[in-house]
C-alpha cells in the first residue's frame, strides 16, 4: 500500500497543528523580514495567505492555516515547474 502525502500533510507533521503562528512561518520562509514588517503586512493582509488572530488584542499573535500555506507552495511550485520546462525544452 502506497501513501501519497501532500504538502499539507508534511506541514502538519512538521508543525503538529493546523494553524501555525505567523512568527514561525516567517522564521522558516521569510527570514529576511523584520518583526515590524511582518506585523505591518499581516495587519494589511499583504501576505499571499490570510493571517488571523484568535483574540481581538493587538498583542495576540497572528496565525496561518496550513491549508493556505500548502496552496501557496503548490502554486509557486507549479509556476517554477512551467518556467523550468519552458527554459529547458
C-alpha positions in Angstrom: 0.0 0.0 0.0 1.4 3.4 -1.0 0.9 6.6 0.9 0.6 9.8 -1.1 1.4 12.6 1.3 0.6 16.1 0.3 2.4 19.3 1.3 -0.4 19.9 3.8 0.4 16.5 5.4 4.1 17.3 5.6 3.3 20.8 7.1 1.1 19.1 9.7 3.8 16.6 10.6 6.3 19.4 10.9 4.3 21.9 12.9 1.9 19.4 14.6 -1.0 21.8 14.4 -3.5 23.1 11.7 -2.8 26.7 12.5 0.8 27.9 12.7 1.9 31.1 14.3 2.9 33.6 11.7 6.2 34.2 13.5 7.1 30.5 13.0 6.2 30.7 9.3 8.3 33.8 8.8 11.3 32.4 10.7 11.3 29.5 8.2 10.2 31.1 4.9 10.6 34.8 5.3 13.8 35.2 7.4 14.6 38.5 5.6 11.6 40.3 7.1 11.8 42.2 10.4 9.1 41.7 13.0 7.8 45.2 12.3 7.4 44.4 8.6 5.8 41.1 9.4 3.2 42.7 11.6 2.5 45.5 9.1 2.0 43.0 6.3 -0.2 40.8 8.5 -2.4 43.7 9.6 -2.9 44.8 6.0 -3.3 41.2 4.8 -0.4 41.6 2.4 1.0 38.1 2.6 -0.1 35.6 -0.1 -2.2 33.9 2.6 -4.6 35.1 5.2 -3.4 35.9 8.7 -5.7 36.0 11.7 -5.7 36.4 15.4 -7.8 34.3 17.8 -8.2 37.3 20.1 -9.0 40.9 19.4 -6.0 42.1 21.3 -3.2 43.8 19.2 -0.7 41.8 21.3 -2.1 38.5 20.4 -0.1 36.5 17.7 -1.2 36.1 14.1 -1.8 32.6 12.8 -1.8 31.0 9.3 -3.8 27.9 8.4 -1.6 25.2 7.0 -4.0 24.6 4.1 -3.4 28.2 2.8 0.4 27.7 3.2 0.2 24.4 1.3 -1.8 26.0 -1.5 0.8 28.7 -1.8 3.7 26.2 -2.0 1.8 24.2 -4.7 1.1 27.4 -6.7 4.7 28.5 -6.5 5.9 25.1 -7.4 3.7 24.9 -10.5 4.9 28.3 -11.7 8.5 27.3 -11.3 7.9 23.9 -13.0 6.4 25.6 -16.0 9.2 28.1 -16.2 11.8 25.4 -16.0 10.0 23.4 -18.7 9.9 26.4 -21.0 13.6 27.2 -20.5 14.7 23.6 -20.9 12.9 22.3 -24.0 
